[in-house]
Amino acid sequence: MNRYPLWKYLLLLVVLVVGLLYALPNVFGEQPAVQVSAADNQTTSPALVDRVETILGNDDLAATSVRLEDNRLLARFSGTEAQLAAAGALKRKLGDDYTVALNLAPSTPGWLRAIGAEPMSLGLDLRGGVHFLLQVDMDAVFDNTYERYARDVPAYLRNNDIRYSRAYQDGDSVRVIFPTDAARSAAEDALPSQFANLEFKPGTEADTLVATLSDARAQEIRAFALEQNLTTLRNRVNELGVAEPLVQRQGQDQIVVELPGVQDTAQAKRLLGKTATLEYRLVDQAHDAQQAESTGNVPSDSELFKTDDGQPILLQADVIASGDQLVDASAGFDQQSNQPAVFVTLDGQAASNMYDVTSSHVGDPMAVLYTETRYETSYEDGKKISRPTTDERVISIANIQSAFGKRFQTTGLAQGEAHDLALLLRAGALAAPVNIVQERTIGPSLGADNIAQGRNAVIVGFLVVVLFMAIYYRLFGIIADAALLMNLVLVVAALSLLQATLTLPGIAGIVLTIGMAVDANVLIFERIREELDAGSAPQSAIKQGYDKAFTSIFDANITTLIAALMLFGFGSGPIKGFAITLSLGIVTSMFTAIMGTRAVANLIYGRKARLKKISI
């Protein structure tokens, strides 16, 4: 007789219950919402809830709920009109201290969220949103690098009493002219050990050295610039309150940004157009910053800036180290005082320069200058014009306690401030301008239409397959239909649990899975029919049908799974979405079509010792 042990039935039951629980959040849908978070990434105060409710009440804007979730305030509304009106009112009343963003919040009940059950993420073609392709200006990156070396090389020569006539940047190189052959020979011997990333070769003119970046260093700079910009852009899009933003590298110098659900595309473009850089400088203590600001007489060897609280400060013009010389930055705690600290690591040249400066300026204040450039777009005479606007401010001032070089720390900050400073150092360090070269916007209505059409395709495909299987294979067909329904639930649950992004091609993968899921049952049922035609008893035919068809089913699904994995590995965007749903469908269909249907068949027929006929 065909019987399953109890543990297999329990396993099927557990899998089905877990699948239903994690697929259930997709039934509740999403609500238009307004997200409010502190602009400085500080903790959102509970008092903000009362303030927001007061603002909305004064403007007769009723929210279905206003509460704090994950250090942000989320106000939910019944429709998009109320959402847009509320966002406008909150932006006007809260000012620049808070970031107000439009969002779509899932309506998942609290008891499901408590077990980590969330609806699956929807891609741009289903939710609507905006797609950007950004071009990183690598020429500007290398231009800044050579400009810095054009300062560092002559400074090193002066400090080591090596005479030179002139040093300047010449495109992608630094050219140094010497008065004598002896001076050039001395420089050739000294410079390579100090500037390991540069290659020094004699120029075409006499007594000239030309310094260029090594190929390895050029690749490192290119990769570092892209990584820094990726981190910067990820931090920027967080201000938009996007649930599942996609920021990833494409090729050698491009970045793809996808913002599902974003309705304020102008704000997204403004944020993505920002670039940032960072510099360490000594504070000018010999002159009065207040007087320099009031009179406009700034010393020639200093520059006037302002701190975060608006106070003027004079910084020396010489840059000790800049953001593009940064290797790493992280927030932590000082081992001695247990105070929040930011740990910074510089490259070799910057570390050497930092040590030389700090050795001779112990006790003096050193400042961190943060410069941010935003590209603002306007139209004049029908032409699109982008103009950069620059914001320069001193974000940190600390006294030099002792000489340091490659790795050092900054204390005296709150934990949130230390975390933010580390982000600025990592993400905002390199000035690598980005230009939006491609933009696509998909409206929410088109996304909703895509969802409706995709849902109809799944339902129609499912019903047709169910009807065919029930008519052609009778009771065994109905068993296969039950397994097919379980398979759909498990696919949706897996997508939700993995938080994979569902796209329109992903829905196509689900529809394809519906047909493929019953392929295994077709092979099994036809094998059972063959065994019956050959004279086998029904119990034996069922057992032989499942056992003998397994190898064919396994081989067919493995080859399809390999193809799906290749699509995932070499594809991008929607192709990956199709590959994910297809792969998940193959794995779940193997489980439901073989183990699931056999369990039900054994439950119906397995205990009948004198079984003479089966409905197939």
Order of alpha helices (4+ residues) and beta strands (2+ residues): alpha-beta-alpha-beta-beta-alpha-beta-alpha-beta-alpha-beta-alpha-beta-beta-alpha-beta-beta-alpha-beta-beta-alpha-beta-alpha-beta-beta-beta-beta-beta-alpha-beta-beta-beta-alpha-beta-alpha-beta-alpha-alpha-alpha-alpha
